[in-house]
Amino acid sequence: MTAGVDRSELRQIIAGLTEGVILVEPDQRIVWANEAALAMHGAESLAELGATVDEYRARFSLRYRNNRPPDQYPIERVVRGETFHDVIVDVRRTDRPDVDFVHSLRSIVATDTSGTPSCLALILQNVTPQFEAEERFEKTFNANPAPAVITRLSDLRHVKVNTGFLEMTGYTRDAVIGRSVYEVDVLAGARSRDLAIARLNAGTTVPQMEACLGLPDGGTRFVIVAGQPMELGDEPCMLFTFADLELRKKAETALRQSEERFAKAFQLTPVPTMLCRADGFAVTGINEAFTRVFGYGQDKVVGRTPEEIGLWTKDAARQRFESAVIRTGSVLGLETCLHAQEAGDLDCLVSAERVTINDEAFVLAVLQDITERKRSERDLFVAIEAVMADTSWFSRGLIEKLASLRHPGEASAEDPTLSLTVRERQMLGLVCAGLSDDAIAKRLNLSRNTVRNHTAALYRKLGLHKRSEVIVWAREHGLPATIPI
């Protein structure tokens, strides 16, 4: 069989392959390419590839992604008889920059019986979709704000890390990439570390669990970590993702401290206080003052409503209280009667406010015992009524003041002399009787200067300047010519 016949049969065999095949002569002439090879260069004919290796170099720019030799195209390497495989290159047409591909290449060098190369072939695979997908993944992985690390399962070394992880931990990229899972321990302090390590070694899903990562500055950070098996290229890997718990931990600490302060304030409040659920008003807590005043202990109250323990003596008041809380969320100073276990019925002022604790709605109610105050008011009113029944020894103005206290809001005329001191009332009576300062001094056994000082004080209080004006003022106010002293 001649060489020409051999090449013809060879071309027929490889023409329909999905892999691209380019045949090159030892003198660097490109003699043939199948349809797959042309398509991988965006070409429709062999002439578009170039007649020689030099023309190919001029028409296509190439960039190695791996296995890079010093400034040599794979087509040049195959002409020199070099065998290679799995070489990845980016190929772009110089006349059409929008046409670019990623090729995976290997070479075939066939020799004749004397060992001289007789058939040089460049085998191409179009791996553009694979690398485009990897580039999209790379962009998405790096842009994802959720912290993440990819660990190769064959040697448990980190091969990728995103910005989210670096920002969360303070690590640099170089301090993570290439390090083992034990050097940059992404499962540090995990609650189920043994399970996580077993799942990692088996290449199966690592369930979500809390962990405490060590930081490069010596600190720690609480996270939730989970692992999901994946392939990066053809390499089995584990994708670790993290949720930062630091803010939640701080919020939980602040909430716990706030609840502790609330509990202390609740217990130390000297006024009876109870905490009820907003839905149904079941009591969840009472303070010591509540037990002291009403006699009910925690075991008698918690889990029951105020109505069930018999706290409300008037159902109408209870309904008014609950309706106001439901409608407006608060009640201020509702005066009602509540029942104490030993002391009986107590007059109380009830105030309440809706509060939220651990995302649940409650009602904080303050019950102020005003029984003594109400008793004092009732005793005073009884005394006023007794006094008003016999007013012969009271002045009219005092009676009217007492009456106004008994019936607040009712108008009453006030005797203007009630604002005067005893001495000023004496001076007013004597002045109205027509006595001079000397006569008043003799009458009261006082010095003349003292009398003058008292009358001057009387004038100032009445807003008058003369003795005659004082007498007229007394008449205008219905006072007698002389006032008993």
VENDALIN-V814126 format. One record per residue. N is the residue number from 1. RES is the residue in three letters. NEAR is the number of other C-alpha atoms within 12 Angstrom. Layout:
# VENDALIN-V814126
[[N | RES | NEAR] [N | RES | NEAR]]
This chain:
# VENDALIN-V814126
[[1 | MET | 8] [2 | THR | 8] [3 | ALA | 12] [4 | GLY | 12] [5 | VAL | 11] [6 | ASP | 14] [7 | ARG | 24] [8 | SER | 17] [9 | GLU | 14] [10 | LEU | 21] [11 | ARG | 23] [12 | GLN | 17] [13 | ILE | 14] [14 | ILE | 24] [15 | ALA | 23] [16 | GLY | 16] [17 | LEU | 20] [18 | THR | 19] [19 | GLU | 27] [20 | GLY | 31] [21 | VAL | 42] [22 | ILE | 46] [23 | LEU | 40] [24 | VAL | 39] [25 | GLU | 29] [26 | PRO | 27] [27 | ASP | 21] [28 | GLN | 28] [29 | ARG | 28] [30 | ILE | 33] [31 | VAL | 28] [32 | TRP | 35] [33 | ALA | 39] [34 | ASN | 34] [35 | GLU | 26] [36 | ALA | 28] [37 | ALA | 36] [38 | LEU | 28] [39 | ALA | 27] [40 | MET | 37] [41 | HIS | 43] [42 | GLY | 27] [43 | ALA | 26] [44 | GLU | 16] [45 | SER | 20] [46 | LEU | 28] [47 | ALA | 19] [48 | GLU | 28] [49 | LEU | 37] [50 | GLY | 27] [51 | ALA | 25] [52 | THR | 27] [53 | VAL | 30] [54 | ASP | 21] [55 | GLU | 22] [56 | TYR | 31] [57 | ARG | 27] [58 | ALA | 19] [59 | ARG | 26] [60 | PHE | 31] [61 | SER | 27] [62 | LEU | 29] [63 | ARG | 26] [64 | TYR | 24] [65 | ARG | 18] [66 | ASN | 18] [67 | ASN | 20] [68 | ARG | 20] [69 | PRO | 18] [70 | PRO | 11] [71 | ASP | 15] [72 | GLN | 22] [73 | TYR | 32] [74 | PRO | 44] [75 | ILE | 43] [76 | GLU | 32] [77 | ARG | 30] [78 | VAL | 36] [79 | VAL | 33] [80 | ARG | 27] [81 | GLY | 28] [82 | GLU | 24] [83 | THR | 24] [84 | PHE | 26] [85 | HIS | 23] [86 | ASP | 24] [87 | VAL | 31] [88 | ILE | 31] [89 | VAL | 34] [90 | ASP | 31] [91 | VAL | 34] [92 | ARG | 29] [93 | ARG | 27] [94 | THR | 21] [95 | ASP | 17] [96 | ARG | 16] [97 | PRO | 16] [98 | ASP | 12] [99 | VAL | 21] [100 | ASP | 28] [101 | PHE | 32] [102 | VAL | 32] [103 | HIS | 38] [104 | SER | 34] [105 | LEU | 37] [106 | ARG | 29] [107 | SER | 33] [108 | ILE | 29] [109 | VAL | 28] [110 | ALA | 25] [111 | THR | 15] [112 | ASP | 12] [113 | THR | 8] [114 | SER | 8] [115 | GLY | 11] [116 | THR | 15] [117 | PRO | 23] [118 | SER | 26] [119 | CYS | 35] [120 | LEU | 38] [121 | ALA | 45] [122 | LEU | 41] [123 | ILE | 36] [124 | LEU | 39] [125 | GLN | 33] [126 | ASN | 32] [127 | VAL | 26] [128 | THR | 24] [129 | PRO | 17] [130 | GLN | 20] [131 | PHE | 23] [132 | GLU | 18] [133 | ALA | 17] [134 | GLU | 18] [135 | GLU | 17] [136 | ARG | 15] [137 | PHE | 19] [138 | GLU | 22] [139 | LYS | 17] [140 | THR | 18] [141 | PHE | 26] [142 | ASN | 24] [143 | ALA | 17] [144 | ASN | 20] [145 | PRO | 21] [146 | ALA | 25] [147 | PRO | 32] [148 | ALA | 39] [149 | VAL | 45] [150 | ILE | 40] [151 | THR | 39] [152 | ARG | 33] [153 | LEU | 31] [154 | SER | 20] [155 | ASP | 20] [156 | LEU | 30] [157 | ARG | 29] [158 | HIS | 33] [159 | VAL | 34] [160 | LYS | 35] [161 | VAL | 43] [162 | ASN | 35] [163 | THR | 26] [164 | GLY | 27] [165 | PHE | 37] [166 | LEU | 27] [167 | GLU | 20] [168 | MET | 31] [169 | THR | 36] [170 | GLY | 23] [171 | TYR | 27] [172 | THR | 22] [173 | ARG | 23] [174 | ASP | 16] [175 | ALA | 23] [176 | VAL | 32] [177 | ILE | 24] [178 | GLY | 22] [179 | ARG | 26] [180 | SER | 24] [181 | VAL | 30] [182 | TYR | 19] [183 | GLU | 20] [184 | VAL | 31] [185 | ASP | 31] [186 | VAL | 48] [187 | LEU | 40] [188 | ALA | 28] [189 | GLY | 23] [190 | ALA | 27] [191 | ARG | 21] [192 | SER | 22] [193 | ARG | 24] [194 | ASP | 16] [195 | LEU | 21] [196 | ALA | 33] [197 | ILE | 29] [198 | ALA | 17] [199 | ARG | 23] [200 | LEU | 35] [201 | ASN | 24] [202 | ALA | 20] [203 | GLY | 26] [204 | THR | 23] [205 | THR | 25] [206 | VAL | 31] [207 | PRO | 28] [208 | GLN | 24] [209 | MET | 29] [210 | GLU | 29] [211 | ALA | 30] [212 | CYS | 29] [213 | LEU | 35] [214 | GLY | 25] [215 | LEU | 25] [216 | PRO | 20] [217 | ASP | 12] [218 | GLY | 11] [219 | GLY | 14] [220 | THR | 22] [221 | ARG | 33] [222 | PHE | 30] [223 | VAL | 35] [224 | ILE | 33] [225 | VAL | 38] [226 | ALA | 34] [227 | GLY | 34] [228 | GLN | 29] [229 | PRO | 27] [230 | MET | 22] [231 | GLU | 20] [232 | LEU | 24] [233 | GLY | 19] [234 | ASP | 13] [235 | GLU | 18] [236 | PRO | 25] [237 | CYS | 31] [238 | MET | 39] [239 | LEU | 37] [240 | PHE | 41] [241 | THR | 37] [242 | PHE | 38] [243 | ALA | 28] [244 | ASP | 28] [245 | LEU | 23] [246 | GLU | 22] [247 | LEU | 16] [248 | ARG | 17] [249 | LYS | 18] [250 | LYS | 15] [251 | ALA | 15] [252 | GLU | 15] [253 | THR | 15] [254 | ALA | 14] [255 | LEU | 19] [256 | ARG | 17] [257 | GLN | 14] [258 | SER | 17] [259 | GLU | 18] [260 | GLU | 15] [261 | ARG | 14] [262 | PHE | 20] [263 | ALA | 21] [264 | LYS | 15] [265 | ALA | 18] [266 | PHE | 26] [267 | GLN | 23] [268 | LEU | 17] [269 | THR | 20] [270 | PRO | 21] [271 | VAL | 28] [272 | PRO | 35] [273 | THR | 36] [274 | MET | 43] [275 | LEU | 38] [276 | CYS | 35] [277 | ARG | 31] [278 | ALA | 30] [279 | ASP | 18] [280 | GLY | 21] [281 | PHE | 33] [282 | ALA | 26] [283 | VAL | 33] [284 | THR | 29] [285 | GLY | 34] [286 | ILE | 41] [287 | ASN | 35] [288 | GLU | 25] [289 | ALA | 27] [290 | PHE | 34] [291 | THR | 27] [292 | ARG | 22] [293 | VAL | 32] [294 | PHE | 37] [295 | GLY | 24] [296 | TYR | 30] [297 | GLY | 22] [298 | GLN | 23] [299 | ASP | 15] [300 | LYS | 22] [301 | VAL | 30] [302 | VAL | 23] [303 | GLY | 22] [304 | ARG | 25] [305 | THR | 26] [306 | PRO | 37] [307 | GLU | 26] [308 | GLU | 20] [309 | ILE | 25] [310 | GLY | 23] [311 | LEU | 35] [312 | TRP | 32] [313 | THR | 23] [314 | LYS | 21] [315 | ASP | 18] [316 | ALA | 14] [317 | ALA | 23] [318 | ARG | 27] [319 | GLN | 20] [320 | ARG | 22] [321 | PHE | 33] [322 | GLU | 35] [323 | SER | 20] [324 | ALA | 24] [325 | VAL | 32] [326 | ILE | 23] [327 | ARG | 15] [328 | THR | 16] [329 | GLY | 23] [330 | SER | 26] [331 | VAL | 28] [332 | LEU | 22] [333 | GLY | 21] [334 | LEU | 28] [335 | GLU | 26] [336 | THR | 30] [337 | CYS | 28] [338 | LEU | 36] [339 | HIS | 29] [340 | ALA | 29] [341 | GLN | 22] [342 | GLU | 14] [343 | ALA | 17] [344 | GLY | 18] [345 | ASP | 22] [346 | LEU | 30] [347 | ASP | 30] [348 | CYS | 33] [349 | LEU | 28] [350 | VAL | 36] [351 | SER | 29] [352 | ALA | 33] [353 | GLU | 30] [354 | ARG | 28] [355 | VAL | 21] [356 | THR | 19] [357 | ILE | 22] [358 | ASN | 13] [359 | ASP | 9] [360 | GLU | 13] [361 | ALA | 23] [362 | PHE | 29] [363 | VAL | 36] [364 | LEU | 35] [365 | ALA | 40] [366 | VAL | 32] [367 | LEU | 41] [368 | GLN | 32] [369 | ASP | 34] [370 | ILE | 25] [371 | THR | 25] [372 | GLU | 14] [373 | ARG | 16] [374 | LYS | 19] [375 | ARG | 15] [376 | SER | 13] [377 | GLU | 17] [378 | ARG | 16] [379 | ASP | 15] [380 | LEU | 19] [381 | PHE | 21] [382 | VAL | 18] [383 | ALA | 18] [384 | ILE | 25] [385 | GLU | 21] [386 | ALA | 16] [387 | VAL | 22] [388 | MET | 24] [389 | ALA | 14] [390 | ASP | 14] [391 | THR | 18] [392 | SER | 11] [393 | TRP | 12] [394 | PHE | 17] [395 | SER | 21] [396 | ARG | 21] [397 | GLY | 20] [398 | LEU | 25] [399 | ILE | 27] [400 | GLU | 26] [401 | LYS | 25] [402 | LEU | 28] [403 | ALA | 29] [404 | SER | 21] [405 | LEU | 23] [406 | ARG | 24] [407 | HIS | 17] [408 | PRO | 13] [409 | GLY | 10] [410 | GLU | 13] [411 | ALA | 12] [412 | SER | 19] [413 | ALA | 17] [414 | GLU | 20] [415 | ASP | 19] [416 | PRO | 22] [417 | THR | 30] [418 | LEU | 20] [419 | SER | 16] [420 | LEU | 22] [421 | THR | 18] [422 | VAL | 17] [423 | ARG | 26] [424 | GLU | 28] [425 | ARG | 29] [426 | GLN | 27] [427 | MET | 41] [428 | LEU | 45] [429 | GLY | 31] [430 | LEU | 35] [431 | VAL | 38] [432 | CYS | 29] [433 | ALA | 25] [434 | GLY | 19] [435 | LEU | 25] [436 | SER | 22] [437 | ASP | 28] [438 | ASP | 20] [439 | ALA | 20] [440 | ILE | 29] [441 | ALA | 24] [442 | LYS | 16] [443 | ARG | 19] [444 | LEU | 20] [445 | ASN | 14] [446 | LEU | 19] [447 | SER | 17] [448 | ARG | 19] [449 | ASN | 15] [450 | THR | 20] [451 | VAL | 30] [452 | ARG | 23] [453 | ASN | 19] [454 | HIS | 30] [455 | THR | 36] [456 | ALA | 25] [457 | ALA | 22] [458 | LEU | 32] [459 | TYR | 26] [460 | ARG | 16] [461 | LYS | 21] [462 | LEU | 26] [463 | GLY | 14] [464 | LEU | 19] [465 | HIS | 18] [466 | LYS | 18] [467 | ARG | 28] [468 | SER | 19] [469 | GLU | 19] [470 | VAL | 32] [471 | ILE | 30] [472 | VAL | 21] [473 | TRP | 25] [474 | ALA | 28] [475 | ARG | 18] [476 | GLU | 13] [477 | HIS | 17] [478 | GLY | 16] [479 | LEU | 22] [480 | PRO | 20] [481 | ALA | 22] [482 | THR | 22] [483 | ILE | 24] [484 | PRO | 18] [485 | ILE | 16]]
